[in-house]
Amino acid sequence: MKIPQQKLYSHPMSSCARRVRLALNLKGLEYECINLTPLEDPELSKINPMGYVPALVDGTTVVSDSYAILLYLEEKYPQHALLPQDLMKKSINYQVASIVSSSIQPLQNTNIVNYIGEIVGPDEKIPWAQLHIRKGFVALEKLLVNYAAKYATGDEIYLADLYLAPQIYNAIYVYNLDMVMSTHKLLICEF
Ligand SMILES: N[C@@H](CCC(=O)N[C@@H](CS)C(=O)NCC(=O)O)C(=O)O
């Protein structure tokens, strides 16, 4: 039996790890998926000092944080490019990745939502997450209005889609937001 060269430290419900799982699958890379509980598992904190998933071990290289992992994979494994050639479209992909990873996901991450529950009140957890997800997607819709086709920036799956699909999944299934059904929802079901 061939042992995969890559190990992905992941969690089934992690949107950040899903981005990486999508990329690994699109690039046709075989990997071992190791599911751990973030912030609690000592094995994970040895690999990623933040104690978060995802973290990737590729031979002797260790990379944590989904953005860094995706850029690393893109450079090392150029098959199924995650970025379009067109500079404007490329910059839209960067912006989507940045909005999701800095203005949406961290604000609805479990540890933050639980913290809001503790200091403000348990009934505020879901509205807090919904507020920030909604705000982010209102901006994303404006950003993508002239680019969206089958996927976020055209008819190919690019970086933006790897950020959008898991975030849309979380919005619908974790935070009960009424999002329009999209191909992104279908995409995420596959991985
Ligand atoms: N910027 C990091 C964020 C990592 C992150 O927030 N991971 C979440 C899962 S999506 C996590 O491990 N959360 C643990 C928790 O909140 O308990 C990335 O993109 O990888």
The ligand as an SDF file (V2000), in Angstrom:
LIG
                    3D

 20 19  0  0  0  0  0  0  0  0999 V2000
   -6.1790   31.8080    9.9330 N   0  0  0  0  0  0  0  0  0  0  0  0
   -6.2780   30.4240   10.2820 C   0  0  0  0  0  0  0  0  0  0  0  0
   -7.4540   30.2260   11.2000 C   0  0  0  0  0  0  0  0  0  0  0  0
   -7.5050   28.8230   11.7570 C   0  0  0  0  0  0  0  0  0  0  0  0
   -8.7650   28.5950   12.5610 C   0  0  0  0  0  0  0  0  0  0  0  0
   -9.4310   29.5210   13.0430 O   0  0  0  0  0  0  0  0  0  0  0  0
   -9.1200   27.3230   12.6820 N   0  0  0  0  0  0  0  0  0  0  0  0
  -10.3300   26.9990   13.3840 C   0  0  0  0  0  0  0  0  0  0  0  0
  -11.1810   26.0430   12.5700 C   0  0  0  0  0  0  0  0  0  0  0  0
  -11.7660   26.8000   11.0900 S   0  0  0  0  0  0  0  0  0  0  0  0
  -10.0100   26.3110   14.6840 C   0  0  0  0  0  0  0  0  0  0  0  0
   -9.1080   25.5030   14.7550 O   0  0  0  0  0  0  0  0  0  0  0  0
  -10.8080   26.6660   15.7000 N   0  0  0  0  0  0  0  0  0  0  0  0
  -10.7150   26.0770   16.9770 C   0  0  0  0  0  0  0  0  0  0  0  0
  -11.7650   26.5690   17.9110 C   0  0  0  0  0  0  0  0  0  0  0  0
  -12.3150   27.6480   17.6710 O   0  0  0  0  0  0  0  0  0  0  0  0
  -12.0180   25.8890   18.8830 O   0  0  0  0  0  0  0  0  0  0  0  0
   -6.4320   29.5750    9.0020 C   0  0  0  0  0  0  0  0  0  0  0  0
   -6.9280   30.0950    7.9930 O   0  0  0  0  0  0  0  0  0  0  0  0
   -6.0170   28.4180    8.9910 O   0  0  0  0  0  0  0  0  0  0  0  0
  1  2  1  0
  2  3  1  0
  2 18  1  0
  3  4  1  0
  4  5  1  0
  5  6  2  0
  5  7  1  0
  7  8  1  0
  8  9  1  0
  8 11  1  0
  9 10  1  0
 11 12  2  0
 11 13  1  0
 13 14  1  0
 14 15  1  0
 15 16  2  0
 15 17  1  0
 18 19  2  0
 18 20  1  0
M  END
$$$$
